[in-house]
Amino acid sequence: MEPDHQVLSGMLETAVVAARLAGQHAIEQLNYLKPSLKTSTDFVTNADTQCQKIIIDRIKQSYPDDGLLAEEGGDKSLFKQPPRSARPVWWIIDPIDGTANLVHRIPCFTVSIAAIWAGRPVVAAVFDPSTDSMFTAVNGGQAQNNSRRITSGTETLSQLSSVGIDSFYNEGVPDWVCHVIQRTRSRNFGTTALHLAYVAQGSLVAAAAARPKLWDIAAGVLLAEAAGATVTDWEGKAIFPLDVAAYEGGELPTLAANPTVHGEMLKLLYK
């Protein structure tokens, strides 16, 4: 049974409150961070785990039996708690998307929270504390930024448009990245969730992420699609539905773009 508007509105309210609380806490901790390496290329800080606890505690107040999947699980693994009822809901949490920015005192990061119902995102909240921007969407509804409708638009690839790209290419810079850099004003903000939110509001005409995890994209995919963008994997296939119960942290290459440039971006990825 699909959730109705009233159910989704209640879930979205919980996500928004949790995201704002976590984002505010992260900003307060900016000068008190204790970073460590989670992998050879990824930081984790005390703020990540603190913010995750804030979010989980808030969700559990309203939905104690829902499933939870979050980035920080201790011992360099994810946190996973299956649903304890017949309600097929998983909350997907990235407490700080952009930890490397935060570690270097660059206040560009997001808190990303999604609810997945029967394998598909139905609620999304992406909060950017630095600009006090709360991007939200529910299944079947509008994408919004601070309660104002946003759309992906129809801008083309050009010297006046921007494309979100990854920041690290340890195996060499792919040809498609060079093409994007030469043809557009490429951007990397250090947070995949923000790239997807910016596609949703037309700030970026496209965003390509090679190695995101589920918590990086779950909310942003719904935001972008609700705003009229097209979101697929790099082969042009749908990312959702996805079996969250079976998910163990694998990479989910993602391309989000407005309808005008999505096909062109797909072709670039295969050159």
Secondary structure, DSSP 8 states (H G I E B T S, - for coil): ----HHHHHHHHHHHHHHHHHHHHHHHHTTTS---EESSSS-EE-HHHHHHHHHHHHHHHHH-TTSEEEES--STTS-EEE--SSS--EEEEEEEEETHHHHHTT----EEEEEEEETTEEEEEEEEETTTTEEEEEETTS--EETTEE-------SSTT--EE--S--TT---HHHHHHHHHS--B--S-HHHHHHHHHTTSSSEEEESS--HHHHHHHHHHHHHTT-EEE-TTS----S--GGG--S----EEEE-TTTHHHHHHHHT-
